[in-house]
C-alpha cells in the first residue's frame, strides 16, 4: 500500500524563526515556510516538516544525519558558525568532539 509513496519525517520546535535561521543560515539548507510551518528541503528529495508546538519539549533522542566527505572540515565550519557539539560519556571522542555518532545542538 505505501511501498511507493515518498514518506517524510517531521518534528516540533518552540520557535519557528530560530529553527529557520539555524537550518537555513547555519546549516545552509533550503528552507521554505507555509502556514506557519517550515519544510527542510534536503538532498534525496525527502523533505522534513518542522512545525510549531507551544508546549514543545525536546525529544530525549532524535537523529537527523547529514553524511559528509570531510568530517573534520564540516565540524570546523559548523563550529565557526556557532554550533556547539554535545559530548557523551559513553562515546569515545577526540578533543574536538569527533566521534562516530555526533549530535548538533542549536542551543
C-alpha positions as CSV (number, residue, x, y, z in Angstrom):
1,X,0.0,0.0,0.0
2,X,2.7,2.5,0.9
3,X,5.7,0.9,-0.8
4,X,5.9,3.5,-3.5
5,X,5.0,6.6,-1.5
6,X,7.5,9.3,-0.6
7,X,7.3,9.3,3.2
8,X,8.6,12.3,5.1
9,X,9.5,12.9,8.7
10,X,8.8,15.9,10.9
11,X,9.5,17.3,14.3
12,X,8.3,20.1,16.5
13,X,10.1,23.2,17.7
14,X,9.1,26.0,20.1
15,X,10.5,28.8,17.9
16,X,9.9,28.6,14.1
17,X,12.1,31.6,13.4
18,X,15.0,30.3,15.3
19,X,14.6,26.9,13.5
20,X,14.5,28.7,10.2
21,X,17.7,30.6,11.0
22,X,19.5,27.5,12.3
23,X,18.6,25.1,9.5
24,X,18.6,27.8,6.7
25,X,21.5,30.0,7.6
26,X,23.7,28.0,9.9
27,X,23.4,24.6,8.2
28,X,22.7,26.0,4.8
29,X,19.7,24.0,3.9
30,X,17.0,25.3,1.6
31,X,14.0,26.1,3.8
32,X,10.5,27.2,2.9
33,X,7.7,28.4,5.1
34,X,4.0,27.9,4.6
35,X,1.1,28.1,7.0
36,X,3.4,28.8,10.0
37,X,5.4,25.6,9.4
38,X,8.9,25.0,7.8
39,X,9.9,22.5,5.2
40,X,13.6,21.5,5.1
41,X,14.5,20.6,1.6
42,X,17.3,18.1,1.9
43,X,19.2,16.1,-0.8
44,X,17.4,12.9,-1.9
45,X,14.1,14.6,-2.4
46,X,12.9,13.8,1.2
47,X,11.5,16.9,2.8
48,X,11.3,17.3,6.5
49,X,8.4,19.1,8.2
50,X,9.1,21.4,11.1
51,X,6.1,22.5,13.0
52,X,5.5,24.8,16.0
53,X,4.3,23.4,19.3
54,X,3.8,25.9,22.1
55,X,4.4,23.3,24.8
56,X,7.3,21.8,22.9
57,X,9.8,19.7,24.9
58,X,12.9,18.5,23.1
59,X,12.8,14.7,22.5
60,X,15.3,12.7,24.5
61,X,16.6,11.0,21.4
62,X,16.3,12.1,17.8
63,X,18.6,11.8,14.8
64,X,19.0,13.8,11.6
65,X,22.1,12.6,9.8
66,X,24.0,14.6,7.2
67,X,26.7,12.4,5.6
68,X,29.8,14.5,4.6
69,X,33.0,13.6,2.8
70,X,35.2,15.6,5.2
71,X,34.0,15.3,8.8
72,X,36.9,17.5,10.3
73,X,36.1,20.2,7.8
74,X,32.4,20.0,8.5
75,X,33.0,20.2,12.3
76,X,35.3,23.2,11.8
77,X,32.9,25.1,9.6
78,X,29.9,24.4,11.9
79,X,32.0,25.5,14.9
80,X,32.8,28.7,13.1
81,X,29.0,29.2,12.6
82,X,28.4,28.9,16.3
83,X,27.3,25.2,16.6
84,X,28.1,23.5,19.9
85,X,28.7,19.8,19.7
86,X,27.4,17.6,22.5
87,X,29.8,15.2,24.2
88,X,28.5,11.9,25.6
89,X,30.4,10.0,28.3
90,X,29.6,6.6,26.7
91,X,31.1,7.6,23.3
92,X,34.8,8.0,22.7
93,X,35.6,11.4,21.2
94,X,38.7,13.4,20.5
95,X,39.4,16.9,21.8
96,X,37.1,18.5,19.1
97,X,34.2,16.2,20.0
98,X,34.7,14.0,16.9
99,X,33.1,10.7,17.5
100,X,31.4,8.0,15.4
101,X,28.0,9.3,16.4
102,X,27.6,13.1,16.5
103,X,24.9,15.4,17.8
104,X,24.4,19.0,17.0
105,X,22.8,21.4,19.4
106,X,21.5,24.7,18.0
107,X,21.1,25.8,21.6
